[in-house]
Amino acid sequence: MKFRWFLYSIAGLALLSGCSSLPSVGPDYEMPEESTPDAWHDAVQDEFKSGKPDLQSWWTAFNDPTLNALIERAATKNYDLKTAAARIEQAAALRGVNAGLWWPEIMAGASASSYQLTRDNTFGGAVDRKGELYDASLSMAWELDLWGRVRRSVESADASLQAQVENYRDILVVLYADIAQNYINVRTLQERIHLAENNLKAQGETLKLTRNRFDSGLVPALDVSQSQLNFFRTQSAIPSLRQELVVAINRLSVLVGEMPYALEKELGVRKPIPVPPEELMAGVPADLLRQRPDVRRAERELAAQHALIGATKAELYPTLTLPGTLAVESSGGDLFSGANTYYSFGPQLKWSIFNGRRIRSQVDAEKAGTRAALHTYEQTLLLALEEVEDNMSAYAYEKDRIESLEVAAESAEKSVELVRELYTSGLTDFQNVLNMEQALLEQQDQLALSRGMVSSYLVGVYKSLGGGWALPDEAAE
């Protein structure tokens, strides 16, 4: 009777050990409190208004259907995203491995064999020399999670799974930004090639003019040589731009999960550089804690590491296991008769009372790993703030630069018209024509570059804010 009550007590402990509300050894996790600025730096306040930006589909602000289509294709075909999705499945499966330790392990077995003994082992014929043996068994082993080792392991696995989800989101953020920036680069290069070809055509007309004037004896051969220098210098720059365009299209093709050159025909027709919207919002720095996937991932990795302290510390305490076996065995008779049945059941207690401080050293290692994970989280947040500030200021100052470049390009265009008239009339030498044509090409090229950079910097702003996905509660709105 006493043994029966003892078994009932053990069964009660087994049920309690599976209860997640039981306290576990080791410190409980608390999300670190980080202070962030109340607002972004004053230098960018004029360009970015206060308010909540639309980060989930930020690329639609450029109103470019081709860009929208490329991002939609990448969302289903990019291999980095597929790899990240597989990592989530792997983490979910590993979480199941740890959660499975909550339950008993039950094993079944059976065997059948025939035998023949030597004559010397039959005890003078008292034992049959030949026979058959059959047995079937059911065994169980259940380690009770009294100190929370399994609960802490599952807690760590849960956090690791969540970290993989954030890793997927981070790859999504980077992917969409890379596609947008490479697409802007393609359109910028096409514009630069177009401008170079227009300038080359105009410089070709100038070269023809200088040759005619030389043949008429109106100008020296130096004018022809300088005009040729200008023409062929411009011509030599175009192949390099075309090579850059090929590289940009190849990069875009791979980003959307296709072979290089796959987008060559689709992007072959020149289109304008995407233009940023007039009104922009950037939210507040504190939003980075909720929106940036890399910050969220670092926090989840910290939580996963923190839980390992308790999981390891639980090994300092005794483990209670409930083993049991139920089996039947027969040498040819009725296998399932009561006389052929045997069983065993009873608790087993194990306690590592000396291990050369191995377990405590492992606990210390997990604590140090947690401190390292905390510092990684803090550094990730600082880098996120830095990245946003850098991209915002780059966007704001490049917009200021565009205004000057637009005036310079317009002035260079007027200057070329005027200096050609003066040269044709013989009122100025060719050096002024040469200088103005060079200045026009340079200013137009710089203006095209700047327009592309402004749009690319804005993409960098959206990327640094964690754009490309939305929190579940925000996506439902």
C-alpha positions in Angstrom: 0.0 0.0 0.0 2.8 2.4 0.9 4.5 1.7 -2.5 1.2 2.4 -4.3 0.9 5.8 -2.6 4.5 6.5 -3.5 3.7 5.8 -7.1 0.7 8.1 -6.9 3.0 10.8 -5.6 5.4 10.3 -8.4 2.6 10.4 -11.0 1.5 13.8 -9.5 5.0 15.1 -9.8 5.1 14.0 -13.4 1.9 15.9 -14.2 3.3 19.0 -12.4 6.6 18.8 -14.3 4.7 19.3 -17.5 3.1 22.4 -16.3 4.7 25.5 -17.9 3.6 27.7 -15.0 6.0 26.1 -12.6 9.1 28.2 -11.7 12.3 27.4 -13.4 15.8 27.9 -12.2 17.8 30.7 -13.7 17.0 34.3 -14.2 13.8 35.3 -16.1 14.3 37.3 -19.2 13.4 41.0 -19.4 13.7 43.0 -22.6 16.5 45.5 -22.2 15.5 49.2 -21.9 17.2 51.4 -24.5 17.0 55.1 -24.7 16.6 56.6 -28.2 16.5 60.3 -29.3 13.1 61.9 -29.4 13.6 63.1 -32.9 16.1 62.9 -35.8 18.8 65.5 -36.3 17.8 69.0 -37.0 19.6 69.0 -40.4 17.0 66.8 -42.0 13.8 68.1 -40.4 12.9 70.2 -43.4 12.9 67.2 -45.7 11.2 64.7 -43.5 8.0 65.6 -41.8 6.7 64.2 -38.5 4.3 61.3 -38.9 4.2 57.6 -39.5 5.6 56.6 -42.9 4.2 53.9 -45.1 7.1 51.4 -44.9 5.4 48.2 -46.0 5.3 49.1 -49.7 7.6 52.1 -49.8 8.7 51.5 -53.4 5.2 52.4 -54.7 6.0 56.0 -53.8 8.2 56.2 -56.9 5.2 55.5 -59.1 7.2 53.2 -61.4 5.3 50.1 -62.6 8.4 48.3 -63.7 10.0 48.7 -60.3 6.8 47.4 -58.6 6.8 44.4 -60.9 10.4 43.5 -60.2 9.9 43.5 -56.5 6.8 41.4 -56.8 8.8 38.8 -58.8 11.7 38.8 -56.3 9.3 38.2 -53.4 8.6 34.7 -54.8 11.7 33.8 -56.7 14.7 35.2 -54.9 16.9 32.4 -53.6 18.1 34.2 -50.5 14.5 34.5 -49.4 13.9 30.8 -50.0 17.0 29.9 -48.0 15.7 32.1 -45.1 12.3 30.5 -45.2 14.0 27.1 -45.0 15.9 28.3 -41.9 12.6 29.2 -40.3 11.3 25.6 -40.9 14.6 24.2 -39.5 14.3 26.4 -36.4 10.6 25.3 -35.9 11.6 21.6 -36.2 14.4 22.1 -33.6 11.9 23.8 -31.3 9.8 20.6 -31.6 12.9 18.5 -30.7 13.2 20.4 -27.4 9.5 20.4 -26.7 9.5 16.6 -27.2 11.6 16.3 -24.0 8.5 17.2 -22.0 6.9 13.8 -22.8 7.9 10.2 -21.9 9.7 8.1 -24.4 7.9 4.8 -25.1 9.5 2.0 -27.0 8.2 -1.3 -28.2 10.1 -4.4 -29.1 9.6 -8.0 -30.1 11.8 -10.9 -31.1 11.5 -14.5 -32.2 14.3 -17.1 -32.3 15.0 -20.8 -32.5 17.8 -22.6 -30.8 19.6 -25.9 -30.5 21.6 -26.7 -27.4 24.6 -29.1 -27.3 24.0 -32.4 -25.7 26.1 -31.5 -22.7 23.8 -28.6 -21.9 20.5 -30.5 -21.9 21.1 -31.8 -18.3 20.8 -35.4 -19.3 17.7 -34.8 -21.5 15.8 -32.8 -18.8 15.8 -29.8 -21.1 14.7 -29.9 -24.8 17.7 -29.7 -27.0 15.7 -27.7 -29.6 13.2 -25.0 -29.0 11.9 -21.5 -29.8 11.8 -18.3 -27.9 9.3 -15.4 -28.3 9.1 -12.1 -26.4 7.4 -8.8 -26.7 8.1 -5.7 -24.5 6.9 -2.2 -23.9 9.3 0.2 -22.1 9.1 3.8 -21.0 11.5 6.4 -19.7 10.3 9.8 -18.5 12.6 12.5 -17.0 10.5 14.8 -14.9 11.2 18.5 -15.6 11.2 19.5 -12.0 13.8 22.4 -12.3 12.8 23.7 -15.7 15.6 22.5 -17.8 13.3 21.5 -20.6 11.1 24.6 -20.2 14.2 26.8 -20.5 15.4 24.9 -23.6 12.0 25.4 -25.2 12.1 29.1 -24.2 15.5 29.4 -26.0 14.2 27.5 -29.0 11.2 29.7 -29.2 13.4 32.8 -29.3 15.7 31.2 -31.9 12.7 30.5 -34.1 11.5 34.1 -33.7 15.1 35.3 -34.6 14.9 33.3 -37.8 11.6 35.0 -38.7 13.3 38.4 -38.1 16.3 37.2 -40.3 13.8 36.5 -43.1 12.4 40.0 -42.7 15.8 41.5 -42.7 16.7 39.7 -46.0 13.4 41.0 -47.3 14.3 44.6 -46.4 17.8 44.4 -47.9 16.5 42.6 -51.1 13.8 45.2 -51.9 16.3 48.0 -51.3 19.0 46.4 -53.5 16.4 45.9 -56.3 15.3 49.5 -56.1 18.9 50.9 -56.0 20.0 48.7 -58.9 16.9 49.7 -60.9 17.6 53.4 -60.2 21.2 52.7 -61.3 20.0 51.2 -64.6 17.8 54.2 -65.3 20.6 56.6 -64.3 23.2 54.9 -66.6 20.7 54.9 -69.5 20.2 58.6 -69.0 24.0 59.2 -68.8 24.5 57.2 -72.0 21.7 59.2 -73.7 23.3 62.5 -72.7 26.8 61.4 -73.8 25.4 60.3 -77.2 23.6 63.7 -77.6 26.8 65.5 -76.7 28.8 63.3 -79.0 26.4 64.2 -81.8 26.8 67.9 -81.1 30.6 67.6 -80.8 30.6 65.8 -84.2 28.9 68.8 -85.7 31.5 71.0 -84.2 34.2 68.8 -85.6 32.7 69.1 -89.0 32.5 72.9 -88.6 36.2 73.2 -87.7 37.2 71.0 -90.6 35.2 73.2 -93.0 36.7 76.4 -91.5 40.2 74.8 -91.7 39.7 73.9 -95.3 38.6 77.5 -96.0 41.8 78.7 -94.3 39.9 80.5 -91.5 41.3 78.5 -88.6 44.5 76.7 -87.8 44.9 72.9 -87.7 45.0 73.2 -83.9 41.2 73.8 -83.8 40.6 70.6 -85.7 42.9 68.6 -83.4 41.3 70.0 -80.3 37.8 69.2 -81.7 38.9 65.6 -82.5 40.2 65.3 -79.0 37.0 66.4 -77.5 34.9 64.2 -79.8 36.8 61.0 -79.3 37.2 61.5 -75.5 33.4 61.6 -75.2 33.1 58.6 -77.5 35.5 56.6 -75.4 33.4 57.2 -72.3 30.3 55.5 -73.7 31.5 51.9 -73.8 32.4 52.1 -70.1 28.9 53.3 -69.3 27.4 50.5 -71.4 29.5 48.0 -69.5 28.2 49.4 -66.2 24.7 49.1 -67.5 25.2 45.4 -68.4 26.5 44.7 -64.9 23.5 46.5 -63.3 21.0 44.6 -65.4 22.8 41.3 -64.6 22.6 42.1 -60.9 18.9 42.9 -61.1 18.2 39.7 -63.0 19.9 37.6 -60.3 18.1 39.5 -57.5 14.7 38.6 -59.0 15.8 34.9 -59.2 16.6 34.8 -62.9 19.6 34.2 -65.1 21.9 37.2 -66.0 20.7 39.0 -69.1 17.2 37.9 -68.4 16.0 41.5 -68.0 18.0 42.9 -70.9 15.0 43.2 -73.3 12.6 44.3 -70.5 14.9 47.1 -69.3 16.5 47.9 -72.7 14.2 50.8 -73.4 15.3 54.0 -71.7 12.9 55.4 -69.1 13.2 58.3 -66.7 15.0 58.0 -63.4 12.4 57.4 -60.6 11.5 60.6 -58.9 11.0 60.7 -55.1 7.6 61.9 -53.8 7.2 65.5 -52.7 6.3 64.8 -49.0 8.2 62.4 -46.9 7.7 61.1 -43.3 10.3 59.3 -41.2 8.6 58.6 -37.8 10.7 58.8 -34.7 13.9 57.0 -33.6 12.0 54.8 -31.1 10.2 53.2 -34.0 13.4 51.4 -35.0 13.0 49.1 -32.0 9.7 47.8 -33.5 10.5 48.0 -37.2 14.1 47.2 -37.9 14.4 43.4 -38.3 18.1 43.3 -37.5 17.4 45.0 -34.2 14.5 42.7 -33.5 16.6 39.7 -34.4 19.5 40.8 -32.1 16.9 41.1 -29.2 15.5 37.6 -29.9 19.1 36.1 -30.0 19.7 37.8 -26.7 16.5 36.1 -25.3 17.6 32.7 -26.7 21.0 33.0 -25.1 19.6 34.2 -21.8 17.3 31.1 -21.5 20.4 28.8 -21.8 21.6 30.1 -18.4 18.6 28.4 -16.7 18.7 25.3 -18.9 22.4 24.8 -18.0 21.9 25.7 -14.3 19.2 23.0 -14.0 21.9 20.4 -14.4 23.2 21.3 -11.0 20.1 19.7 -9.4 19.1 16.1 -9.2 17.1 14.5 -12.1 14.2 12.2 -11.4 13.3 9.6 -14.1 10.4 7.2 -14.2 11.5 4.1 -16.1 9.2 1.1 -16.6 9.0 -2.1 -18.6 6.2 -4.5 -19.4 7.2 -7.7 -21.3 6.0 -11.2 -22.1 8.2 -14.2 -22.9 7.5 -17.7 -24.1 9.4 -20.7 -25.3 6.6 -22.1 -27.4 3.5 -21.8 -25.2 0.9 -19.1 -24.9 2.9 -15.9 -25.2 0.2 -13.8 -23.5 -0.6 -16.0 -20.5 -0.2 -14.4 -17.1 2.6 -16.7 -16.2 4.7 -15.4 -19.1 4.4 -11.7 -18.1 6.8 -9.7 -16.2 7.1 -5.9 -15.4 9.3 -3.5 -13.5 8.7 0.1 -12.5 10.3 2.5 -10.1 11.8 6.0 -9.9 15.5 6.7 -10.5 17.3 9.6 -9.0 20.6 10.9 -10.3 22.6 13.8 -9.0 26.0 15.0 -10.2 27.6 15.8 -6.9 31.1 16.2 -8.4 32.1 17.1 -11.9 35.2 19.3 -11.5 33.0 22.5 -11.8 32.2 21.5 -15.4 28.5 22.5 -15.0 29.2 25.8 -13.1 31.8 26.7 -15.7 29.2 26.1 -18.4 26.8 28.3 -16.5 29.4 31.0 -16.4 30.0 30.6 -20.1 26.3 31.1 -20.8 26.2 34.2 -18.7 29.2 35.6 -20.6 27.5 34.7 -23.8 24.4 36.6 -22.7 26.4 39.7 -21.9 28.0 39.5 -25.4 24.5 39.1 -26.9 23.3 42.2 -25.0 26.3 44.3 -26.3 25.6 43.0 -29.8 22.0 44.2 -29.5 23.1 47.6 -28.2 25.6 48.0 -31.0 23.0 46.9 -33.6 20.6 49.6 -32.4 23.4 52.2 -32.5 24.3 51.2 -36.0 20.7 51.4 -37.0 20.4 54.9 -35.7 23.6 55.9 -37.5 22.4 54.4 -40.8 19.1 56.3 -40.7 20.9 59.6 -39.9 23.5 59.1 -42.6 20.9 58.3 -45.3 18.6 61.2 -44.3 21.4 63.7 -44.4 22.7 62.3 -47.7 19.2 62.7 -49.2 18.7 66.2 -47.9 22.1 67.5 -49.0 22.0 65.8 -52.4 18.7 67.5 -53.0 20.4 70.9 -52.3 23.1 69.9 -54.7 20.6 69.1 -57.4 19.3 72.7 -57.4 22.8 74.0 -58.1 23.5 71.4 -60.7 20.3 72.2 -62.6 21.3 75.9 -62.8 24.8 74.9 -63.8 23.6 72.5 -66.5 21.2 75.1 -67.9 23.9 77.8 -67.9 26.3 75.4 -69.7 23.8 74.7 -72.4 23.2 78.4 -73.0 27.0 79.0 -73.0 27.6 76.4 -75.7 25.0 78.0 -77.9 26.5 81.4 -77.4 30.1 80.4 -77.9 29.4 78.5 -81.1 27.7 81.6 -82.5 30.8 83.7 -81.5 33.2 81.1 -83.0 31.3 80.9 -86.2 31.4 84.7 -86.4 35.2 84.6 -85.7 34.7 86.6 -82.4 36.3 84.0 -80.2 38.9 81.2 -80.4 38.1 77.4 -80.4 39.4 77.0 -76.8 36.3 78.6 -75.5 34.1 76.2 -77.6 36.1 73.3 -76.3 35.8 74.3 -72.7 32.1 75.0 -72.9 31.3 71.6 -74.6 33.3 69.8 -72.0 31.5 71.7 -69.2 28.1 70.9 -70.7 28.8 67.2 -70.8 30.2 67.2 -67.3 27.3 69.2 -65.8 24.6 67.2 -67.5 26.3 64.0 -66.4 26.7 65.2 -62.9 23.0 66.2 -62.9 21.9 62.8 -64.0 24.1 61.2 -61.4 22.7 63.4 -58.7 19.1 62.7 -59.6 19.9 59.0 -59.4 21.7 59.5 -56.1 18.8 61.4 -54.5 16.4 58.5 -55.3 19.0 56.0 -54.2 19.5 57.8 -50.9 15.8 57.8 -50.3 15.8 54.0 -50.9 18.5 53.9 -48.3 16.3 55.9 -45.9 13.5 53.4 -46.3 15.9 50.5 -45.9 17.5 51.9 -42.8 14.0 52.4 -41.3 13.3 48.7 -41.9 10.8 49.2 -44.7 9.5 46.3 -46.7 7.3 44.5 -44.2 4.7 45.4 -41.5 4.0 44.3 -38.0 1.0 41.9 -38.0 -1.3 44.4 -36.3 -0.3 47.1 -38.8 -0.7 44.9 -41.8 -4.2 44.1 -40.7 -5.2 47.7 -40.6 
